[in-house]
Amino acid sequence: MTGESVVLTRIPARLDRLPWSRFHLTVVLALGITWVLDGLEVTLVGALGGVLQRPETLGLSGGEIGAAASAYVVGAVAGALFFGYLTDRLGRKRMFFLTLAVYLVGVLLSAFAWNGWSLALFRLVTGLGIGGEYAAINSAIDELIPARLRGRIDLIVNGSFWVGAALGAAGTVVLLDPALLPVDLGWRLGFAIGAALGLVILMMRRHVPESPRWMVTHGQGEAAERLVNEIERRVEAESGRALPAATASLAVHPHRVFGFGHIVAAVLGQYRRRGVLGLVLMTAQAFLYNSVFFSYGLVLVRFYGVEAEATGLYLFPLALGNFMGPLLLGRFFDTIGRRVMIAGTFTAAALLLAATGWAFAHGLLSVREQTMLWTVIFFFASAAASSAYLTVSEIFPLETRALAIAFFYAAGTALGGSVAPWLFGRLIEAGARADLFIGYLIAAGLMLVAAITEWVLGVDAENKGLEAIARPLSASDES
């Protein structure tokens, strides 16, 4: 690893003192819409299970449908880790173009699948792209959005998954209606529409620059200065007034390549307490969503007698609650603070889940009351889950940021996301409300553990520059 001379830069402070502008809106729309696509994908594929089993479509078995869903998750985990490493090594902009291109290829090919194994392969490719997006996009957004707004913007961006989920649920009503479209055409159009939306986003991303923070630490200081000068010029022209001076500076010792050993040493050494925090938060939210939310349809059918074809209608209030939580609570993560709000939302979701589970076990709820209470639970749970992604994206050094996001996403999915569906599937199959209540208590207990962990180990990152939260590996003591 070859180092260059020490560089004194004010770029982080200059970016953090910018007022909100069209530049920031472009960044959020062009990058953050990834989560809308992910929500659209997950919901669409979830609704296709019954259709793809018909002989006039692909005639798949239940096992083949499950394999395609698993392939998507495996691809997302692998893509997050692989592209996360490359994002820290090669830059944010290269990766958010490449990962979206991989997604485009995968989702477009999915529209032309001809049997079970081809669908699974194409879903794997789609997952690789989506997983890579998680690491590249969160890194870029954090490093381009001013510190005082970072919390609320991150929460809203991550919460926009549920906008995609709602759109997917609405789209299936049209796409899967045999009276409107041939049964073997509607599901293919669903994937094709996802590819078309991805192409539009790819064009939008031409206007999003590389992260100047990443450029400075990787020996591209002069280019970073030119880029920030241009951003400031555009912001001043839009606002009609001069920007205040940025006085805080940072001395860095740039390196074009940071070895994997340096990254691992930082996460497992100096930042290991933060590693525990990130792992607990991500695992708890993954378990909750993969157990309670993604099994809600089975609960409605088994315990409330709802027709399988009608379960999608109940997704709309749940999706609304999931999006409104981050939207309405997000600003408090920047004002009241991270520790209070993260611990508070995890606790609120846990207590409400336990209380609702008790009422469910005793048969006290109608299907409408159950849906209403789930909507309230996920209002808080969605903000908590989004804050877990926010946490792992801002508490580690810049040079490890994308890989940290990828690692904790992968670990949380593996620990919380792999066990939960199996467990709740068995509990629902047993058919006893009391047994399912135990599952709800386990999910609530994990959320409470996460709340306590946040209160003890949480980082008060609100209104702080990323470099103040976690000193870059390339930072120098020279001034």
Secondary structure, DSSP 4 states (H G I P E B T S, - for coil): --B---EEE-HHHHHHTPPP-HHHHHHHHHHHTHHHHHHHHHHHHHHHHHHHTSTTTT---HHHHHHHHHHHHHHHHHHHHHHHHHHHHH-HHHHHHHHHHHHHHHHHHHTT--SHHHHHHHHHHHHHHHHHHHHHHHHHHHHHS-GGGHHHHHHHHHHTHHHHHHHHHHHHHHHT-TTTS-HHHHHHHHHHHHHHHHHHHHHHGGGPPPPHHHHHHTT-HHHHHHHHHHHHHHHHHHHTSPPPP----EEE--BS---HHHHHHIIIIITHHHHHHHHHHHHHHHHHHHHTGGGHHHHHHHHH---GGGGGGGHHHHHHHHHHHHHHHHHHHHHT-HHHHHHHHHHHHHHHHHHHHHHHHTT---HHHHHHHHHHHHHHHHHHHHHHHHHHHHSS-GGGHHHHHHHHHHHHIIIIIHHHHHHHHHHHHHT-HHHHHHHHHHHHHHHHHHHHHHHHH----TT--HHHHS--TTB-S--
